[in-house]
Amino acid sequence: MLDTRRHLRRFFNNAYELSQQYVFLAFFGSFFIAFCVAFIPTYDLSQDGVMTLFILLFAAGLWITEAIPAFAVSLLVIALEIVLLGFSDFDFEHSPKDWNIYLQPWSSPLIFLFLAGFIMSAAASKVKLDIWLAKKVLFFVGGRPHNIVSGLIGITFVLSMFVSNTATSAMMMTILIPMLAHIKDSNKFQKAVLLSVVIGANLGGMVTIIGTPPNAIAVGILGENAPSFIEWMFLASVPAIVTVLILRYVILKLYPSSEPFIDLKSIKEVDHFDDSTKKFSKIPTVPSWKKHVTIAVFIITVMMWLTGPLHHIPTTVVSFIPIIGLTLFRILDADDICKIRWDVIILIIGGLSLGFAVSKTGLDIWFATLISTDHLSMLWIMFIFSYLVVVISNFMSNTAATNIMLPIVIAIATTISQESSHLAVIAVALSASFAMTLPVSTPPNAIIYSSKKVASKDFLILGLITALIGPVIVIGWLSFIEIVF
């Protein structure tokens, strides 16, 4: 026994040392490559442009290698921008306070919009509104296999429009576990059930600005030219729904059920998965008035977002309804606010700040000159970068991938057509949600993979189909809208 413990201790110590060495090599390797590429060659760039190129390459290396947490890279980006770009020739005494502009994304209206989404997500989870709604939908659709798949995809899709796909997937797992216990292991339909959540969670976030960080980054990059909340839904809902319908057909064909009906009575007693303890526990009783208040706040907020063109109240101002309402009625307390994904918000802020620096220093224009657009149409630009972001996002955070790519995309697209450049940005941002080929590509994939009932090849098949058809559907729909409207 002592020998076993000694071997285990030695193994973990060696693993820790290797991980520390990887972090060291990845960090300084990224720095060295970025430094050499930015400062050794001579570019037709201003000094600030060269500095921004270094920051962009350094951040890209850290995001790709994950040497440090993604949100920490965003903080490092802002710090480097302040030091390298905010003070002329490092004159900290006499330089004007230009460094303040790199902190402006912290007060961006977009951040409060995304914060409202996180608060609504936390409230829905706390009062068990998400579980209640999921159970109602499943019992409504009945026990036929194809109806169950439709119900699971539908409810996960809708929830992911306003709740993070990670939280939605974790919640759905609490419902699926008792259901799967009543499906034989030999029944392929088990995989269809689990992959339904993957489809709904990954693609539902496409539909709203707050559904997934790449959408928010795109809106921040576009600025005044960004679509409104309801305009984004109009642009994104059709390709998202079409892709979902195709994938529903695929999983029903690949994983048919050997039973005509599935017992849904097992869902009545469902356990709650506590993300902090990583354990299942009985769902605590929630006062009905809290659920009713949360539903009322949800309805008012969403309706106000959707009817913006009628009342002309800015989307960000409407976002304060859930921020204030759900805390005023003590649906959420201080501990709940602390658990909000602030790391994701910081990651978005870093991306907005980086995009601002790229634009301000003229680096975006320089990037545009590197690619000859004489023989490239806007359609080709959309296809090239949409598929590129899908590939990259399968191996790194889709938020980090869009942070890197969107400033370059808008710069190149603008040289072709000022009026249509926003469509390229939207196409690339939406395509980032199609990255679901690997178990680690997205949090929903990882959560479903942890059930040990789905293999890596299942994600590969589904992910490749999504990656191939997704950008085509998005670009086709956006091109159709541009022609018709």
PyMOL commands that set and color helices and strands:
alter all, ss='L'
color gray80, all
select helices_A, chain A and resi 2-39+47-65+70-85+88-90+98-107+109-126+129-141+145-162+165-180+189-207+213-225+229-254+265-267+288-306+308-311+315-318+320-328+334-338+342-360+363-370+378-393+398-416+421-434+443-449+456-484
alter helices_A, ss='H'
color red, helices_A
select strands_A, chain A and resi 271-274+279-282
alter strands_A, ss='S'
color yellow, strands_A
deselect
rebuild
show_as cartoon
